[in-house]
């Protein structure tokens, strides 16, 4: 299963649409800022499931959890925007939460700085920002048999 991971699109749905057409994912994860963009993307590609969480710029969204923990292809994933774990000050709290949840893959955004590393049996992935100035980064995770391989790319 191929996951396409976006964060911090900030209204730039066109970039995400281009990347979806390029990557042909099985599922899309959007890590917030703006959740409305994820909803627009889901409407544009109704055959691709989109899972998303709100970010700090989304305002209060009682209809959406600030983090989600779920399993796909035997790989347990924790996804969050990251602001609730203060990731701009370090990843420690988010990594700890993911380890406590038994996650194999931690996905967060918020910092607009792309990061992808395999550390002590867990992928830690921040796709950066697909919507702001710069290289318009995103991440891809390929899930198979309970494991994952993750990498960063840009538009």
C-alpha positions in Angstrom: 0.0 0.0 0.0 1.3 3.4 -1.0 0.6 6.3 1.3 1.0 9.9 0.3 1.6 12.2 3.3 1.0 15.9 3.2 1.1 18.7 5.8 0.8 22.4 5.9 -0.8 22.9 2.5 -2.2 26.3 3.6 -4.7 26.6 0.8 -2.5 25.2 -2.0 -4.7 22.3 -3.1 -3.3 22.5 -6.7 0.1 21.3 -5.6 -1.5 18.3 -3.8 -3.6 17.5 -6.9 -0.5 17.5 -9.1 1.4 15.2 -6.6 -1.6 12.8 -6.4 -1.6 12.5 -10.2 2.1 12.0 -10.2 2.3 9.4 -7.3 -1.0 7.5 -7.7 -1.3 6.6 -4.0 -3.7 4.1 -2.4 -4.4 6.4 0.5 -3.6 10.0 1.5 -2.7 11.3 5.0 -3.0 15.0 5.6 -1.5 16.3 8.9 -3.3 19.6 9.2 -3.1 23.2 8.2 -5.5 23.3 6.5 -8.0 20.4 7.1 -10.3 22.1 4.6 -7.6 21.4 2.0 -7.8 17.7 2.8 -11.6 17.8 2.4 -11.2 19.5 -1.0 -8.7 16.8 -2.0 -11.0 14.0 -0.9 -13.8 15.5 -3.1 -11.4 15.8 -6.1 -10.2 12.2 -5.7 -13.2 10.2 -4.4 -11.6 6.8 -5.0 -8.6 7.5 -2.8 -9.3 7.5 1.0 -8.1 10.6 2.8 -7.4 10.5 6.5 -6.7 13.9 8.2 -6.3 15.7 11.4 -6.6 19.5 12.2 -3.6 21.7 12.7 -3.1 24.9 14.7 -4.4 27.1 11.9 -7.6 25.1 11.5 -9.3 26.6 14.6 -11.3 24.4 16.9 -12.6 21.3 15.0 -14.6 19.2 17.6 -15.5 16.9 14.7 -11.8 15.9 14.2 -9.4 14.2 16.7 -6.1 16.0 17.1 -4.3 12.7 16.5 -5.3 9.3 15.1 -3.8 5.9 15.7 -4.7 3.1 13.3 -3.2 0.1 11.5 -2.8 -0.4 7.8 -1.2 -3.5 6.2 -0.1 -4.5 9.7 1.8 -1.1 10.3 0.6 0.9 13.2 0.5 4.7 12.5 0.2 7.7 14.8 -0.6 10.8 12.9 -0.9 14.3 14.4 -0.2 17.9 13.3 2.4 18.1 16.0 1.6 21.3 17.8 0.0 19.4 20.6 3.4 17.8 21.2 5.3 21.1 20.8 7.4 19.7 18.0 8.9 23.1 17.2 10.8 22.7 20.4 11.8 19.1 19.7 10.3 15.7 18.7 10.7 14.0 22.0 7.1 14.3 23.2 5.7 13.1 19.9 8.2 10.2 19.6 7.3 9.2 23.2 3.6 9.2 22.4 4.1 7.1 19.3 6.3 4.6 21.2 3.7 4.3 23.9 1.0 3.7 21.3 3.2 0.9 19.8 3.5 2.8 16.4 5.8 1.7 13.6 5.2 5.1 11.9 4.9 8.6 13.4 3.7 11.3 11.0 3.6 14.9 12.1 3.9 18.4 10.5 3.7 21.9 11.9 7.4 22.8 11.5 7.4 23.1 7.7 10.7 21.2 7.8 10.9 17.9 6.0 12.3 15.0 8.0 12.4 11.3 7.5 14.4 8.9 9.6 14.2 5.3 10.9 15.0 5.2 14.5 14.9 2.2 16.9 12.3 0.4 14.8 10.1 3.3 14.1 9.8 5.7 11.1 9.6 9.4 12.1 8.2 11.4 9.2 7.5 15.1 8.8 6.6 15.8 5.2 7.4 19.5 5.5 5.1 21.9 3.7 3.4 21.2 0.4 1.9 24.7 0.3 4.3 27.4 1.3 7.4 28.9 -0.3 10.2 26.5 -1.0 10.5 23.1 -2.5 6.9 22.0 -1.7 7.8 18.8 0.0 5.8 15.6 0.8 6.4 12.1 2.0 5.7 8.6 0.7 5.3 5.5 2.8 5.1 2.1 1.3 3.5 -0.4 3.7 3.9 -4.1 3.4 3.7 -7.1 5.8 3.7 -4.9 8.9 6.6 -2.8 7.8 7.2 0.4 6.0 9.7 2.2 3.8 9.4 6.0 3.8 11.0 8.7 1.8 10.7 12.4 1.1 10.1 14.0 -2.3 9.2 17.5 -3.7 7.3 19.0 -6.5 
